[in-house]
Amino acid sequence: MKEDIKAMLERMGLEVVDVGNSVLDTDDDYVDFAVKVAQKVVADSGARGILFCRNGIGMSITANRFVGVRCGLVFNEETTKKGRTDDDINILSLPADYISNEEAEKMVRVFMETEFDGRERYQRRINKLDEVK
């Protein structure tokens, strides 16, 4: 799934930085990869990250520990769109065991093409999130 998404993003003309494993290793720890992605997104306010996980939960928990990260665990195009418009998610966590490659591609496309709504109430909520310790 990751390789398919990378190829799609490159076809869209986007720069892809892969900080994940190049081979499946059942003994690796998702935390290590989520930290790398979150650090890159925090360092570049315009960056967006994508996490691939079996269920997506651990990755999203890890990424959301970073101030400035708003990671959304999504299951369809609509939750992805609402995550971007309402919550300005900047990292997408994909539950690879529960979605097809085709569904993942649709969600990633929505994630990359949808802009934050920017309404005051949404920005106010994001500002509050950054103050949570």
C-alpha positions as CSV (number, residue, x, y, z in Angstrom):
1,M,0.0,0.0,0.0
2,K,2.8,2.4,0.9
3,E,4.5,1.9,-2.4
4,D,1.3,2.5,-4.4
5,I,0.6,5.7,-2.4
6,K,4.1,6.9,-3.0
7,A,3.8,6.4,-6.7
8,M,0.5,8.2,-6.8
9,L,1.9,11.2,-4.9
10,E,4.8,11.4,-7.2
11,R,2.5,11.3,-10.2
12,M,0.7,14.2,-8.6
13,G,4.0,16.1,-8.7
14,L,4.5,16.0,-4.9
15,E,7.8,15.4,-3.1
16,V,7.8,12.2,-1.1
17,V,10.1,11.6,1.8
18,D,9.9,8.0,3.0
19,V,11.1,7.5,6.6
20,G,9.6,4.0,6.9
21,N,11.0,0.5,6.5
22,S,11.9,-0.7,3.0
23,V,10.9,-4.3,4.0
24,L,8.3,-5.8,6.2
25,D,9.7,-6.4,9.7
26,T,7.2,-7.8,12.2
27,D,9.6,-6.9,15.1
28,D,9.8,-3.2,14.3
29,D,8.0,-0.6,16.5
30,Y,5.4,1.7,14.9
31,V,6.4,4.4,17.5
32,D,9.8,4.9,15.8
33,F,8.2,5.6,12.4
34,A,5.4,7.8,13.8
35,V,8.0,9.9,15.6
36,K,10.0,10.4,12.5
37,V,7.0,11.6,10.5
38,A,5.7,13.8,13.3
39,Q,9.1,15.5,13.7
40,K,9.2,16.2,9.9
41,V,5.7,17.7,9.9
42,V,6.5,19.9,13.0
43,A,9.7,21.1,11.4
44,D,7.9,22.2,8.2
45,S,4.5,23.8,8.8
46,G,3.4,23.2,5.2
47,A,4.3,19.5,5.3
48,R,1.8,16.7,5.5
49,G,2.5,13.2,6.6
50,I,1.0,9.8,6.0
51,L,1.3,6.8,8.4
52,F,0.6,3.3,7.4
53,C,-0.3,0.9,10.3
54,R,-2.3,-2.3,10.6
55,N,-5.1,-0.5,12.6
56,G,-3.8,3.0,12.6
57,I,-4.4,3.6,16.3
58,G,-0.9,3.4,17.8
59,M,0.5,5.6,15.0
60,S,-2.1,8.3,15.6
61,I,-1.6,8.2,19.4
62,T,2.1,8.6,18.9
63,A,1.9,11.4,16.3
64,N,-0.6,13.4,18.4
65,R,1.8,13.6,21.3
66,F,3.7,16.3,19.3
67,V,2.6,20.0,19.6
68,G,1.5,21.2,16.2
69,V,0.5,17.7,14.9
70,R,-3.1,16.9,14.2
71,C,-3.2,13.3,13.1
72,G,-6.4,11.8,12.0
73,L,-7.3,8.1,11.8
74,V,-9.6,7.9,8.9
75,F,-11.7,5.1,7.3
76,N,-13.3,6.8,4.2
77,E,-13.2,9.8,2.0
78,E,-15.7,11.8,4.1
79,T,-13.9,11.4,7.4
80,T,-10.7,12.5,5.6
81,K,-12.4,15.5,4.1
82,K,-13.9,16.6,7.5
83,G,-10.5,16.0,9.1
84,R,-8.9,18.5,6.7
85,T,-11.7,21.1,6.5
86,D,-12.7,21.2,10.2
87,D,-9.5,20.0,12.1
88,D,-6.7,20.8,9.6
89,I,-5.2,17.4,10.1
90,N,-1.6,17.4,8.9
91,I,-0.9,13.7,9.3
92,L,-3.1,10.9,8.0
93,S,-3.1,7.5,9.7
94,L,-4.3,4.7,7.5
95,P,-5.6,1.4,8.9
96,A,-4.1,-0.8,6.2
97,D,-5.7,-4.0,7.5
98,Y,-9.2,-2.5,7.1
99,I,-9.0,-0.6,3.8
100,S,-8.1,-1.5,0.2
101,N,-5.3,0.1,-1.8
102,E,-8.0,1.8,-3.9
103,E,-9.7,3.2,-0.8
104,A,-6.4,4.4,0.6
105,E,-5.6,6.2,-2.7
106,K,-8.9,8.0,-2.6
107,M,-8.4,9.1,1.0
108,V,-4.9,10.3,0.3
109,R,-6.0,12.3,-2.7
110,V,-8.7,14.0,-0.6
111,F,-6.1,14.6,2.2
112,M,-3.7,16.2,-0.2
113,E,-6.3,18.2,-2.2
114,T,-8.6,19.5,0.5
115,E,-7.8,22.7,2.3
116,F,-8.6,23.8,5.8
117,D,-11.9,25.7,6.0
118,G,-10.3,28.4,8.2
119,R,-13.5,29.5,9.9
120,E,-12.9,31.2,13.3
121,R,-14.5,28.4,15.3
122,Y,-12.2,25.8,13.7
123,Q,-9.1,27.9,14.1
124,R,-10.1,28.6,17.8
125,R,-10.3,24.9,18.5
126,I,-6.9,24.2,16.9
127,N,-5.4,27.0,18.9
128,K,-6.8,25.4,22.1
129,L,-5.3,22.0,21.0
130,D,-1.8,23.5,20.8
131,E,-2.2,24.7,24.4
132,V,-3.1,21.3,25.9
133,K,-0.2,19.9,27.9
